């Protein structure tokens, strides 16, 4: 049985936004968790005053971020949420002659 409780809140960093002390990790959204399950988790999290959602563009090839966006659109926005996302650059394509392990300082 889940009781009605509110999550403790904290200031993020020094003078940043106020967020819930617990973040909802969304790494499984789009993999083990389908859209219906993701929306149910997000709804419950928000109903308990959760405001801090963790995601990344590499979680399920971007499906996690897409589901969060769809959920936000369905509920009328994400203005009350803080989305912590990460981005990464694809590694350089390996050339047939290889990639130098040190910078070229001689031109």
C-alpha positions, 0 to 999 in steps of 0.5 A: 500500500502506498501512502500519500507522502511528499518528498523532501526538497533541496536546492540544487547546487548553490542557488539553483532550482529546488528539486526533490531529493530523489530523482527518477531514473529513466534508463529503462524507459523504452527498453524494459519499461513501455510507454504505459509503464513509464507514464505510470511511474512518472505520474506516481513520482509527480504525485509524490512531489517528485520534480527531478528526472534523470535521463540521457540521449543514449537511454534506449536510443533516445526513447527515454527522452521521447517518452518524458516529452510525450508525458509532459505534453499529455500533462500540459508541460514540464515547467515544474520538473527539472530534467537532468540529461546527458549528451555524448559525442559519437567516437570518431570513425576509425580511418583505415590508417588509424587514429593518432593517439597523441595530438599533432603538434608539428603540423 
